[in-house]
């Protein structure tokens, strides 16, 4: 990345002027403006400022975290999203950003009360038998209150903070402008398509602002795990739910990271860890629809060790093709099959213009060799995914956003499982699940509909083929056939060749000029014009030297670039 500060074109935009200045002020105070210009793209991803050591990178990461906290909801959420992108940031930054907690001081109940009345049509006191004006949780987007329905059912009410949606939309517009500039003007932006990453982040964040969408997500999970005794999903009260207010059945229990509380209640922590990973694996491999924010605060342990799950604002979806590829990756790791692993990595959507199957296959072989001496039960999903990501980054492969989010969800769940039961081994526990879902995808019940559809598609294609071929031949005979080629790389090569040709032509012209001046100086000696020719040849000689020096400098600069 060029060593220059990023210009700020969004300053000229009136409605965003004040906020833009505020963002720049915060970044300047934390010395992040210069940091942005010093970040560089190296082999294997973005690896921080030039010449920065481990301690300095931690200082920069801490400064970034503090700046994001000061800038508010959008930037806190952005930092949390970036904490999963170790394909973009150095490990020291990831470690600092992982500390971001979306907890802020609560605002008074009166504006919340007014919003509830506006959304539900009546005052909270009339709708609910009781409501506690002191929130049980307060985040940057919403606040959560305990209440009781008229039938004594305990519920929780989540309410969007007044004005936060407009604030987030304003900040998202600024962040998207920055990402668009970076995508156009920096190597990092072009390689990783920062605009697409920010657009995906904006979509997820806007989803958290829509409680109707969160309610639909909760209902989907409730339906999927309805007959699963290990997992409980609370009920959504749709008659008391709008876009800015959601009312959900209140579940109680012990927080999953309260180890002392679990031990005091006599709950087997190993069973709790297994239930947590059971929830994670079924989501990903069976449904392709997963809880994307599985931090410990969203899980309450019941007396029998089962889990009640909360907060469905952040979810992820995987296509059937992606699920199949993830199962293939898991099987490849279990069988130490490097060829299958490379195939499945490509199928997930990782790509690069400079992709070399032979080179990446060699590095995957080396990676599997390092793991070959370890028994399968000692393999950590976090370590394995990090190593695979490092290999892919070394070869310039870009990770699909849904794959990054899914990996983050699995590694967070594995970390919580290890906290609950230090001897918990995800690889050993997940192996039967992977085999089960792998075989399910290849069972007759799954394959027959796909085979039937493929047969129908093949028959329809065969029927249409003669007609389509006839149309193509008719266009070819009339000279109407057109081809579209991507000539970006060819244009770049032609531009370089043009510059080389121009320099060669100027060098030849310079040599010819010097030779001509020499001939004239020797053959033409008129006493009448002697003084004039002395000055002329003097200027011509100096000009030739400068011309030659300029050609040499341009060649040197071109080689350096």
N, C-alpha and C positions, 0 to 999 in steps of 0.2 A: 504494500500500500504506500502510496506516495506520502512523503513526510511533510504534510501540509494540513492546516486546519480545515475542517469541513465547513463550507459556506452555508449560510442559513437563509435560503430563499423564502422560507415561511415567515420571516420577520416583516416582510412588506404587506402581509395580509392582515388587515385591520382587526377583525374579531379575535385573532390569535396573537396579536402583538404583545399584550401584557403577559400572557402565559408563556410565550416563547422567551421573553426576556427573563422571566422567573426561572425557567428551566436552565437557561444559559448561566444565570447568576449562581444557581446551586452547583452546576457542573464546574464552574470556575472556582467557586469557594472550596470545593473538594479536589481541585486540580485535575479534573477529569477532561477538560477541553483539550489540554495538551496530551493527555493519555490517549484520547481518541486518535490523534494524529500519529502517535508513536506505535500504535498497534500494527502488527504486520502479519501477513499471511505466510506461514512457513509450511514445509512439508509436514503433513499430519495435522493441519488445522491452524487455528489462530493461537499463537503461543505467547502473547503478551508483548510488553514494550521491549525494545531493543536493549540488550545488555542488562535486563532486570534479573536479579537473582530471586531465589525462593522467598526470602523474607520480604523483598520489595513487592513481589507479586501479591503476597498476602495483604500488604498495606494497601495496594491499589484495589484489591478485591473488597477489602473492608470499606474503603472510601466510596466505592461504587454502591455497596449495600446501604450505607448511611444516606447517600444522596437519593437513592430510590425511595427509602422510607420517608424522607422529607418531602419528596415530590408527590406522595399520595397513592391513591388506590390503583390507578392504571400502572404506575411504575413498579409498585410492589408486586402486582400480578405479573408484570413483564419479567421482573427479576426471578420470581418463582418459576416462570416458564423457562427462562434461560438456565436455571439451575439444573435442568435436565439435558441441556445441550452441551455435553462435553465434546461434541464434534465442532463446537464453535469457540469455546472459551477454555483457557488453561485450567488445570485442576484446582489451583489456588482460588480462582474466581468462583468455580463451582462450589467449593467448600464454603465460601463466605455467603454466596447467594442462597445456599441451602438453609442458612440460618434465618432467612426472612420469615417472619410470622405475621399473618394478616390479622393483627389485633390492634385496635385503636380505642381511645377513650369513647364512651358512649355519649350520644347527644341526648338532651332532655326528652322526656316522654311526650310532651305536648305536641310538637310537630309530628311525631309518630302517630299519636292519637288522631290528629287531624287527617293524616294520610289514610289510616285504616277506615275512618268514617267516609272519606271520599271514595275509597275503592269498594267498600262493602255496603255502603248506603245508609248505615246506622252507626251510632257511637259504639265503641267496644263494650261499654258497660251494658248496653242493651243486647248485644249479640252473645256475649259470653257471660257465664254465671260469675266468673271472676277472672281478673287479669292482673298480673304482677307488673307494675310500672318499671321495675328495675330489671334490665335485660340480663339474661343468663349467659349471653355471648354478644360480643360487639366486634364486627369486622369492618373493613373499609367500604364494603358494598351494602351490607345490611345489618340489622340487629335482631336478636331472637328473644322472644318473651314467652314465659310460661303462662298458660291460661287453662280454664276449665269450661267445657261446654255446659249447656243447660241440663244435659243428662248425666253430668258429673264425669264425663270422659275427659281425661287430661290430654292437652294438646300443646304444641309449641307453634308460635306465630312468627314467621320470618317476614320482616318488612324492609323494603328498599329504603336506604337513607334519602331523604328529600334532597333533590338537586344533584345527586351523585351521577345519574345517567348523563346529564348534559356535560358535567365535568369530564367524565370518561370519554364521551364522544369527541370533545375538544382535544383531549390529550391523544386519543387514537389518531386523529387527523394529523397532528404534528408528528407523531411517531411514524405514520405511514409516509409522510413527506420525506422524513430523514431516510427511511428504508429505500424509497424510490430513488433518492439521490445516490445512496450507497450502491444500489444495484447497477446504476448507470455509470458510476465513476470510480469504483474500487474493485480490486481483484476479489476480495472477500465477498462483496455483494454479488458479483457476477457468478462466482463459483457456487455459492449457497443460495442464491435467489432470495435475498433478505426480504424483498417485497412479498413474496409468497409466504415466508415464515411469519411476517407481521400480519398479513391478511388472515392466516389461520389462527393466530393468537387473538386477533380482533373478533373473529367469529366465535371463538370459545368464550371470550370475555363478555360479549353481548349476550351469549346464552345464559351466563350467570345473572344477567340483569332481567331475565324473563322467567318469572316463577311459574308461568304456565308450562314452559318447556321443562323446567325442573320437575314439576308434578308429573308430566308425561314420562319422564325418565324413571321416576320412582315407581310409577305404575308398571312400566316395562320390567323393571327388576323384580317387582312383587309378583308379577305373572310368571317370570322365569324361575324364581326360587320358591314358588308357592308351596310345593310339596317337599321342600328340602328342610329337614328338621335342624340342620346346622346353621341356617341363615334365616333371619327374620327381617322383612322390609316393612316399615310402618305404612299405615294407610294415609292417603291424601283426602282431605275433606274438600271436594271440588266446589261445594256451595259457598265455601268461605275462602276461595282462592281466586286471585286475579293475577294480572301481570306483575304487580308490585307487592302483593301480599299472598303468602301461602300458609295454609293451616294444615299441620301434619300431626298424626297421632304421636303422643310423647312416649318414648321408650326410656326405661331406666335400666341401670346396671352399673357395672364397674368399668371404668375406662380401661381399654385394653393395655395401656402402658402403666397402669397402676399395679405394679408387681406386688407391693405389700398388701394391697387390698385383695388381690386375687388369692394370695397365700392365706390371708386371714379368713377368707370365705371358704377355704378348702377346695378351690377350683384347680384342676390339673392344668398347668400352663402348657404342657405339651399338646394336649387336646385343643386348647385355644389356638396355638400356633398352627396346628393342622387344619382347623376350621377356617382360619384366615387364608391359608394357601389354597384350600379347597374352593373358597369363594373366588380367589384370583384366577385359578386355572379354569374353572368352569366358565367364568366370564369370557376369557380370551379364546379358549379352544372350542367351547361348545356353542356359545352365543355370538361371539365376535362383537360384543357390546359390553364395555367395562367401565368401572368406576375409576376416573382418571385422577382422583385426589384422595387416595386411601391413607391419609395421615391418621395417627392414633386417635385423635379427637372425634373421628367419625364412626368409631366402633365401641359398642357397649357390650360387655360380656354378661351373659345371663347365668343363673345359678348352675345350669347343666353344662356350661362351657360353650353353648351356642352364641352366635353373634347377632346383635341388632345393628343394622347399618343405617347411617344418616347421611344427609347432604349429597344430593344428586345433581348439583349444578354443573359440575365438570364431568363429562363422560366422553368416551372415545368409541369409535366404530371401526371395525375391520371388515374388509370385503372377504367373501369366501376364499378368493384366491390368496389373500394375505394370510388368512388363518391356515390354509393348506401349506403355504410356504414356511410359516412359523413352526408347524408340526414337522416339516421336513428338516428345518434347521435343528430342532431338538433331537430328531432321530439321527441326523448326521453327527452331532456332537456325541451322542451316546455310542455310536458305532465307529467314531473317529474316521468318518468318510469325508475327506477334503473335497472330492469332486462334487458330491451331493451338496455339501455346504456352500460351495461357490455357486452352483446352479440355483439354490434356493435364495441366496443373497441377491442374485440378479433378478429373480422372479418377484422379490418384494418391492422392486422399483429402484434399487440403488443403481446409479448409472454415472458414467463419466465418458467424455469424449476420448480420453486417453486410457481407457480401460484395456488392460491386457490380461486375458484369462490365464496365460501361462505364469505371469509374474505374481498375480494375486493368489493363484493356486499354490505356488511355491511358498509364499508367506503363510498361507493357511496351513500347509503341511508343517511348517516350523512351529506354528502356534499349537497344533494338535500334538506335536511331539513333546512340547513343554507340558501339556496336560496328560500325556499318556502315562506318565509315572504316578499320577495321582488316581486313587480309586474314585469311582463315580460319585460316591457319597461325599467326597471332599471338594467337589466342584461347586463354586459359588456362582449364582446367576449374575450377580453384580460384577464379579471379576471376569467371567467369561464374556459377558456382553461388552465390557470395557475393552477387552483385548481384541474382540472382533471389530469393534468400532475403530480402534486404533489402526488395525490393518486396512480396513476400508478407507479410512481417511488418508493413509499413506498413499493410496492409489487414487485419491480424488473422488471417491464414490460419495454421492449425496444421499443422505438418509431421508426417507419419507417421514413427514411430521407425525403421522399416526403410529409409525414404528417407534419413534423416539418416545412419544407419550406412553405407549404400551410398556416399553422397557422401563421407563421411570416408575410406572405403577407396580410392576412386578418386583423391581429392586426395593421400593419402599416397603412392600409387603414382606419381602424376604428379610429386610432389616428388622422390622417389627417382630417377625417370627423368631429371629435369632435373639432378640432382646427377651422375648418370653421364655425361650428354651434354647440356651446357648449351643446345645448339641444337635439342634434341629438342622437337618440336611435337606435342602430343597430338591437337589437332584434325585436323591433316593425317593423322596415323597412323590415327586412329579412323574417319575418314570412310568408307573402304572397308568396315570392319567393320559400321558402322551400316547402310550400304546393303545389305550382304549379309544381315544378320539381318532388316532391314526387308522385303526381298523374300522371304526365306524364310517369314516369317509370312503372306505373301500369296500363296504358291505354292499350286498345286492340291493338292499332297500335304498341306499344312497346312489349307487351307480346306475340302476335301471332307469330312473327318470332322466338322468343325464344322457344315457345311451339313446333313449327314446327321442329326446329332443335333438340330439346330434343326427339321428337317422332322418328325422323330419326335415331338419335344416339341409342335410345333404340331398334329400329327394327334391326339395324346393329349388336348391341351387342347380341340380341337374336339369330340371325342367326349364329353368330360366336361362341356363347357359347358352344354348344356341341363339336365342334372341339377343342376349347381351353381346355375344361375339359378333353377330351380324351388325349391330350398331357400331361397334368399334371398327370393323372393317370398312363400313360406309364412311365414317369420319376420316379414316386413313386415306381412302380413295379420293375424297374431296379436298384433302389437304387441311382438314380442320383439327387434326390431332395436335394437341399442345402438351408440352412437358414443362414442369416447374422444377428448377434446380436451386438448391441452397448454395449460393456462391460466396458466402461471407469469407470463408477461409481462402478461396481462390482470389477474391478481391484483395485480401491482405497480402497474399503472395505477389500478385501483380503490382501492388503499390510498392513493395520492397524492391521488386525488379526494376520498376520505373525509377526509383531513387538511385539504384546502382547504375542504371544506364545514364542518368543525368550527370552523376558524378564522373563517370568515365568520359562522357562527352566534354564536360568542362575541363577535365585533365588534359584530354587531347587538344582542345582548343587553346589551353594555356601553353602547352608545349609548342604548338604551331605559332602562337603569338611570339614566344621567346625566340624561336628560330627565325621568324620573319624579321623581328627587330634586329637580330644579329646580322642577317644578310643586308638589310638596309644600312646599318651602321658601317659595314665594311665597304659596300659598293657605292653608297651615295654620300659624298663629302663636298658639299657646296659651301664655299667660304661665305656666300651671301646669307645663308640660313643657318650658319654654324651655331650662333648663340641660341637660336630657337630650338634646334635639334638637340643641343646639350640638355636644355631644360626638358624637352619632350621625352628624350630617352631616359633621363633621370627619373621622371615621374612614372614612365612605363616600367622601368626596372623595379621601383618600389611597389607599384601596383601589382606587378607579377608576383613578387614575394608575398604580398598580403593575400593575393588570390590563392596561391598555392598553400599558404598557411591555413586559410579558411577551408579549403578542400580537405586537408589533412585532419583538421579539427572535427569536421562533420563526419569523416570516416571513423575517427576514434570514438566520437559520441555515439554513433550508430552501433558500433561493436559493443560499447558499454551497455547500451539499452538492451 
